[in-house]
Amino acid sequence: MVTVSLRFDNETKRNLDQMCDEMGMNLTTFFMIYARAALRERRIPFEVRADNDAFYSKENLAAIAKSATEARSGKVIEKSLADLEAMEK
């Protein structure tokens, strides 16, 4: 057996301890479950994404997909930088 040390801010540690306690386990059990799932599945056992980044919001990704579809079908409006700057004002 080896010992692994992790650093958390106080609030994260407190919240994780509380969640684990509600599930009837401690942090060691929590991380062992995570490690075994990662090894078994040969991947991070949950989706990693940037929810807090507005660029990756569902609305923005849908708008980008719509724009790409319109561009492929020839529905493109061209604006110069001067036009865009004028629109900003």
C-alpha positions, 0 to 999 in steps of 0.5 A: 500500500502507498499513501497519496496526498491531495490538496483541496481548498477548505470548502471543496474538502468540506463539501466532498466529505459531506457528500461522501458521508451522505453516501456512507463512505469516506474520501479513501473509498470515494477515490478508490471507486474513482480509480478502479472505474478509471482503470476498468474503463481505461478512461476518465469515468465521467464527461469532462467539459467546460460548462461555465465557458459561454462559448460551449453553451448549448445555445452558442453551439446550436448557433454555430451549427446553424451558421455552418449549415447556412454557410454550406448551403450558400446562405452567407452574408458578408460584412467587412470589418468596417461594417461590423464596427459600424454595427457595434456603434 
